[in-house]
């Protein structure tokens, strides 16, 4: 229970990891492009994976493309701490990895 309380007290660590070039956890990015927009998923695993998904508009200027941040796509469960985003058949989906943080006693107790 203490582990879960500590995790809930933390700010969303994925925001820090996705912006930090010397992030201590492995950071993976996956991109889904469609015409002039892109969804970029940034996932950090240390060891439990958590993601942030962002939408960008792509403006093709000559040979270079300019990516403009539009918005962050919120995860569907506002109470889950470790939500991991992934693409499946061109759709953005989410899985809740929060239970992976609990030990056996915590998983068996009712919170």
C-alpha positions as CSV (number, residue, x, y, z in Angstrom):
1,X,0.0,0.0,0.0
2,X,2.9,2.4,0.8
3,X,4.3,1.9,-2.7
4,X,1.0,2.8,-4.3
5,X,0.7,5.9,-2.1
6,X,4.2,7.1,-3.1
7,X,3.4,6.6,-6.8
8,X,0.2,8.5,-6.5
9,X,2.0,11.4,-4.8
10,X,4.4,11.8,-7.7
11,X,3.8,14.1,-10.6
12,X,3.5,12.5,-14.0
13,X,7.1,11.4,-14.5
14,X,6.6,10.7,-18.2
15,X,6.5,14.5,-18.8
16,X,10.0,14.9,-17.3
17,X,11.4,11.8,-19.0
18,X,10.2,12.7,-22.5
19,X,11.8,16.2,-22.3
20,X,15.1,15.1,-20.7
21,X,17.9,14.0,-23.0
22,X,19.7,12.2,-20.2
23,X,16.6,10.3,-18.9
24,X,17.5,7.4,-16.6
25,X,14.9,5.1,-18.1
26,X,14.7,3.8,-21.7
27,X,12.4,6.1,-23.7
28,X,10.7,4.8,-26.9
29,X,8.8,6.8,-29.4
30,X,6.2,5.5,-31.9
31,X,4.5,7.6,-34.6
32,X,1.3,7.3,-36.6
33,X,1.1,9.6,-39.5
34,X,-2.0,10.5,-41.5
35,X,-1.9,13.2,-44.2
36,X,-0.8,16.4,-42.4
37,X,-1.0,15.2,-38.8
38,X,0.9,12.8,-36.6
39,X,0.3,11.2,-33.3
40,X,3.6,10.6,-31.3
41,X,3.6,8.2,-28.4
42,X,6.5,8.7,-25.9
43,X,6.9,5.7,-23.5
44,X,9.3,5.4,-20.6
45,X,9.8,2.1,-18.8
46,X,11.6,2.0,-15.5
47,X,10.6,-0.9,-15.2
48,X,6.8,-0.2,-15.5
49,X,5.9,1.5,-18.8
50,X,3.9,4.8,-18.9
51,X,3.2,6.9,-22.0
52,X,2.2,10.3,-23.2
53,X,0.5,10.8,-26.6
54,X,0.8,14.1,-28.5
55,X,-0.8,15.4,-31.7
56,X,1.3,17.4,-34.2
57,X,0.3,19.2,-37.4
58,X,2.8,18.8,-40.2
59,X,3.4,21.6,-42.6
60,X,5.6,20.6,-45.5
61,X,7.7,23.6,-46.5
62,X,9.9,22.8,-49.5
63,X,11.9,19.7,-48.5
64,X,11.6,20.2,-44.8
65,X,8.6,19.5,-42.7
66,X,7.7,21.7,-39.7
67,X,5.9,19.9,-36.9
68,X,3.7,22.1,-34.7
69,X,2.4,20.7,-31.4
70,X,-1.4,20.7,-31.2
71,X,-2.4,19.0,-28.0
72,X,-1.8,16.1,-25.6
73,X,-4.2,13.2,-25.8
74,X,-5.3,12.4,-22.3
75,X,-5.3,8.8,-21.2
76,X,-8.8,7.4,-20.7
77,X,-8.5,6.5,-17.0
78,X,-7.7,9.6,-15.0
79,X,-7.1,7.5,-11.8
80,X,-4.5,5.1,-13.3
81,X,-0.9,6.1,-12.7
82,X,1.0,3.9,-15.3
83,X,-1.0,4.1,-18.6
84,X,0.8,2.8,-21.7
85,X,-0.3,3.9,-25.1
86,X,0.2,1.8,-28.3
87,X,-1.0,1.7,-31.8
88,X,-3.1,-1.3,-33.1
89,X,-4.4,-1.3,-36.7
90,X,-4.1,2.5,-36.9
91,X,-5.9,3.2,-33.6
92,X,-4.5,4.7,-30.4
93,X,-5.1,2.3,-27.5
94,X,-4.2,2.4,-23.8
95,X,-3.4,-0.3,-21.2
96,X,-3.3,0.3,-17.5
97,X,0.1,-1.0,-16.1
98,X,-0.6,0.3,-12.5
99,X,-1.3,-3.1,-11.1
100,X,2.2,-4.2,-12.0
101,X,3.5,-1.9,-9.2
102,X,1.6,-3.7,-6.5
103,X,3.1,-6.6,-4.6
104,X,1.0,-9.8,-4.1
105,X,-0.4,-8.6,-0.7
106,X,-1.6,-5.4,-2.3
107,X,-3.1,-7.1,-5.3
108,X,-5.1,-9.4,-3.1
109,X,-6.3,-6.6,-0.7
110,X,-9.3,-4.4,-1.5
111,X,-8.2,-0.8,-1.7
